[in-house]
Amino acid sequence: MILTTTHSIEGFKINDYLGIVTGVSSVIKTSFSFKTEKNNALMSEVINKAKEEAFQNLKEHASNLKANAVVGIQLDMETEAGSYFFISVTGTAVNVL
């Protein structure tokens, strides 16, 4: 599956727009309250895993629509009450030729 932040894919033609798809991941961040180099590295690792989970959810939702690509992807990260963060990726599921 092709994933891109652009609204077109060079060398491909969008044949069908199938709908908006989203992938979400949330993580508790209370264990990273002290700013140390080790905690910063751990936090980066946790964020990267959460992003990967959100992208996997996005791909699964796109596959359920029989899409072979997602265009116009946007990533958003929100913090809730200082103890959770949420990562959301949204794009348009399409079929490309």
C-alpha positions as CSV (number, residue, x, y, z in Angstrom):
1,M,0.0,0.0,0.0
2,I,1.3,3.5,-0.9
3,L,1.1,6.1,1.8
4,T,1.8,9.7,1.0
5,T,1.3,13.2,2.4
6,T,0.8,14.5,-1.2
7,H,-2.6,14.6,-3.0
8,S,-1.3,12.7,-6.0
9,I,1.3,10.0,-6.6
10,E,3.8,10.5,-9.4
11,G,3.5,7.9,-12.1
12,F,0.0,6.8,-10.9
13,K,-3.5,7.9,-11.7
14,I,-6.2,8.0,-9.0
15,N,-9.0,5.9,-10.3
16,D,-11.4,6.0,-7.4
17,Y,-11.8,8.0,-4.1
18,L,-13.0,5.6,-1.5
19,G,-13.3,7.8,1.6
20,I,-11.5,9.3,4.6
21,V,-9.6,6.9,6.8
22,T,-8.1,7.4,10.2
23,G,-5.6,5.5,12.4
24,V,-5.3,6.3,16.1
25,S,-3.0,5.3,18.9
26,S,-2.8,6.5,22.5
27,V,-0.1,6.1,25.1
28,I,0.2,6.9,28.9
29,K,3.1,9.2,29.4
30,T,3.2,9.6,33.2
31,S,6.3,7.4,33.5
32,F,8.3,10.1,31.6
33,S,7.8,13.0,34.0
34,F,11.5,13.6,34.7
35,K,13.5,15.1,31.9
36,T,16.6,13.0,31.5
37,E,18.5,11.9,28.5
38,K,17.4,8.3,29.1
39,N,13.7,9.3,29.5
40,N,13.9,11.4,26.3
41,A,15.2,8.4,24.4
42,L,12.5,6.2,25.9
43,M,9.8,8.8,25.1
44,S,11.0,9.0,21.5
45,E,10.9,5.2,21.2
46,V,7.3,5.1,22.6
47,I,6.2,7.9,20.3
48,N,7.6,6.1,17.3
49,K,5.8,2.9,18.3
50,A,2.6,4.8,18.7
51,K,3.0,6.4,15.3
52,E,3.6,3.0,13.7
53,E,0.5,1.6,15.4
54,A,-1.6,4.6,14.1
55,F,-0.2,4.0,10.6
56,Q,-1.0,0.3,10.8
57,N,-4.6,1.1,11.8
58,L,-4.8,3.6,8.9
59,K,-3.6,0.9,6.5
60,E,-6.1,-1.6,7.9
61,H,-9.0,0.8,7.5
62,A,-7.9,1.6,3.9
63,S,-7.6,-2.1,3.1
64,N,-11.1,-2.6,4.4
65,L,-12.3,-0.2,1.7
66,K,-10.3,-2.1,-0.9
67,A,-7.8,0.8,-1.3
68,N,-4.3,0.4,-2.6
69,A,-3.1,3.8,-1.5
70,V,-3.8,6.7,1.0
71,V,-3.1,10.2,-0.1
72,G,-3.1,13.6,1.7
73,I,-2.0,12.0,5.0
74,Q,-1.8,14.4,8.0
75,L,-0.5,13.4,11.4
76,D,-1.7,15.1,14.6
77,M,-0.4,14.6,18.2
78,E,-2.5,15.8,21.1
79,T,-1.9,15.7,24.9
80,E,-4.8,15.1,27.3
81,A,-4.6,16.1,30.9
82,G,-0.8,15.7,30.9
83,S,-0.8,12.0,31.2
84,Y,-1.8,10.7,27.8
85,F,-0.9,11.5,24.3
86,F,-2.9,10.6,21.2
87,I,-1.6,10.2,17.7
88,S,-4.0,10.4,14.8
89,V,-3.2,10.0,11.1
90,T,-5.9,10.8,8.6
91,G,-6.0,10.6,4.8
92,T,-8.1,9.7,1.8
93,A,-8.2,6.1,0.7
94,V,-7.9,5.7,-3.0
95,N,-7.4,3.2,-5.8
96,V,-4.5,4.0,-8.1
97,L,-3.6,2.6,-11.5
